[in-house]
Amino acid sequence: MAKEPNDDVFRNLAKAMEEMIRNMPGDETPRFIGCTIISGSGDDGRVFHMDDFEDDFDYDIVEDSTHIYITLELSGEESATPSVKFREQEVRVIIDGRDFDVSLPSPIDLDDCKFGIKNGVMDIICRKLDLDN
């Protein structure tokens, strides 16, 4: 696999995050689910922290002016590759025959949504529907 130019930067960022999480106070062991880096949009965006996904599936939603980003931790014990169905204001994640619905803060463009899985983390990216046009 070809080495990407920013691999070292992201590797160092991940190590720094792991160190920060490891040294956080509290009785429970914190977990690092994933990281989405958004650049160039020019606005602050909003972060939504959601309660536990059913059956211990955790997810986070980050929203900016044009997209909604969902990060979901997988257990690594799935018997089949998870899939995703996009709906106007909801994303359905299907894992081993079980459906998990994630409500979205705004409608999405069903033709401009995608997802990927890497290292046990599913990233889902949905473009918001442009309601002004």
C-alpha positions as CSV (number, residue, x, y, z in Angstrom):
1,M,0.0,0.0,0.0
2,A,1.4,3.4,-0.9
3,K,2.2,5.7,1.9
4,E,-0.1,8.8,2.1
5,P,1.7,12.1,2.7
6,N,-0.2,12.8,6.0
7,D,0.1,9.3,7.5
8,D,2.7,10.4,10.0
9,V,0.6,13.4,11.1
10,F,-2.5,11.3,11.6
11,R,-0.6,8.6,13.4
12,N,0.9,11.2,15.8
13,L,-2.5,12.8,16.3
14,A,-4.0,9.3,17.2
15,K,-1.2,8.7,19.7
16,A,-1.7,12.1,21.3
17,M,-5.5,11.4,21.6
18,E,-4.9,8.0,23.1
19,E,-2.5,9.5,25.7
20,M,-5.1,12.2,26.6
21,I,-7.9,9.7,26.9
22,R,-5.7,7.3,29.0
23,N,-4.9,10.1,31.4
24,M,-8.5,11.4,31.8
25,P,-9.9,11.2,35.4
26,G,-12.9,9.1,36.1
27,D,-13.9,5.5,37.1
28,E,-14.8,4.3,33.6
29,T,-12.2,3.7,31.0
30,P,-12.9,6.2,28.2
31,R,-12.9,4.9,24.6
32,F,-11.6,6.5,21.4
33,I,-14.2,5.7,18.6
34,G,-12.7,7.5,15.7
35,C,-11.8,10.8,14.3
36,T,-13.1,12.9,11.4
37,I,-11.1,15.9,10.4
38,I,-13.0,18.5,8.4
39,S,-11.0,21.3,6.7
40,G,-11.8,24.2,4.4
41,S,-15.5,24.6,5.2
42,G,-14.9,27.9,7.0
43,D,-17.6,27.4,9.6
44,D,-17.5,26.0,13.1
45,G,-20.0,23.2,12.7
46,R,-21.8,21.5,15.6
47,V,-21.0,18.3,17.5
48,F,-23.7,16.0,18.8
49,H,-22.8,13.4,21.3
50,M,-25.4,10.6,21.3
51,D,-26.3,8.1,24.0
52,D,-25.3,4.5,23.5
53,F,-26.4,2.9,20.3
54,E,-28.6,-0.1,21.0
55,D,-26.7,-3.3,22.1
56,D,-23.6,-1.3,22.9
57,F,-23.1,0.3,19.5
58,D,-21.8,3.8,20.1
59,Y,-22.0,6.6,17.5
60,D,-21.3,10.3,17.2
61,I,-22.8,12.8,14.8
62,V,-21.0,15.9,13.6
63,E,-22.8,18.5,11.5
64,D,-21.5,21.4,9.5
65,S,-23.3,23.7,7.1
66,T,-23.3,21.2,4.2
67,H,-22.8,17.7,5.6
68,I,-23.7,15.3,8.4
69,Y,-20.9,12.9,9.6
70,I,-21.6,9.8,11.6
71,T,-18.9,7.7,13.2
72,L,-19.8,4.2,14.5
73,E,-17.6,1.7,16.3
74,L,-18.0,-1.9,15.2
75,S,-17.3,-4.8,17.5
76,G,-15.1,-6.7,15.0
77,E,-17.3,-9.8,15.6
78,E,-19.7,-9.2,12.7
79,S,-20.4,-12.3,10.6
80,A,-21.1,-10.2,7.5
81,T,-20.1,-6.8,6.2
82,P,-22.5,-4.1,7.7
83,S,-24.6,-2.2,5.2
84,V,-26.3,1.2,5.3
85,K,-29.7,2.4,3.9
86,F,-30.2,6.2,3.6
87,R,-33.6,7.8,4.2
88,E,-34.6,11.4,4.0
89,Q,-33.9,12.2,7.7
90,E,-32.6,8.9,9.0
91,V,-29.7,6.4,8.4
92,R,-30.3,2.7,9.0
93,V,-27.3,0.6,9.8
94,I,-27.7,-3.2,9.3
95,I,-25.3,-5.4,11.2
96,D,-25.8,-9.1,11.3
97,G,-29.4,-8.8,10.4
98,R,-30.2,-6.2,13.1
99,D,-31.3,-2.8,12.1
100,F,-30.2,0.3,14.0
101,D,-31.7,3.7,13.1
102,V,-29.9,6.9,13.5
103,S,-32.1,10.0,13.3
104,L,-30.6,13.0,11.5
105,P,-30.8,16.6,12.5
106,S,-31.9,17.7,9.0
107,P,-32.9,16.1,5.7
108,I,-30.2,14.7,3.4
109,D,-29.6,14.3,-0.3
110,L,-30.1,10.6,-0.9
111,D,-28.0,10.7,-4.0
112,D,-25.0,12.1,-2.2
113,C,-24.4,9.8,0.7
114,K,-21.7,7.2,1.3
115,F,-20.0,5.1,4.0
116,G,-16.8,3.3,4.5
117,I,-15.3,0.9,7.1
118,K,-11.7,1.0,8.2
119,N,-10.0,-0.5,11.3
120,G,-13.4,-1.3,12.9
121,V,-14.8,2.2,12.5
122,M,-17.7,3.0,10.1
123,D,-17.7,6.5,8.7
124,I,-21.0,7.7,7.1
125,I,-21.1,11.0,5.2
126,C,-24.4,12.6,4.1
127,R,-24.8,15.8,2.2
128,K,-27.6,17.9,3.6
129,L,-30.5,18.7,1.3
130,D,-30.4,22.2,0.0
131,L,-33.8,23.5,1.1
132,D,-33.2,27.0,-0.2
133,N,-33.4,25.9,-3.9
